[in-house]
Amino acid sequence: MYSVIKQVHVMAVVFTAALFLLRGIWMIVDSPQLERGWVKVAPHVIDTLLLLSALALVFMIQQYPFVNGWLTAKVLGLLLYIILGMVALHYGKTKGVRVLAWLSAWLVFIYIVSVAVLKTPWLWF
């Protein structure tokens, strides 16, 4: 069961990253595609699946945020990623601010994935 849930989690990460990439590109080029219904709904569905699978894995491996450093780093990174994503795709006042937030969100995303793979928050130390 663990391997199935982990696979669901990893696939949700891939889908959320692909959709964030696509939405960011559409934001940069001012595409009307951003206003399509599925583009507004799909991220919520994917991210809900991502969160539920993450919670299932946490309980299965019995390692918890704010107890285990690497999971704490993932949760804090996730919060920063969400904030940057909101600025990038919704609340940035200028396109420059939105693009900077989008690029910054990608750096945080890479950090989160690296922490997940290496199981340490100290990637370069």
Order of alpha helices (4+ residues) and beta strands (2+ residues): alpha-alpha-alpha-alpha
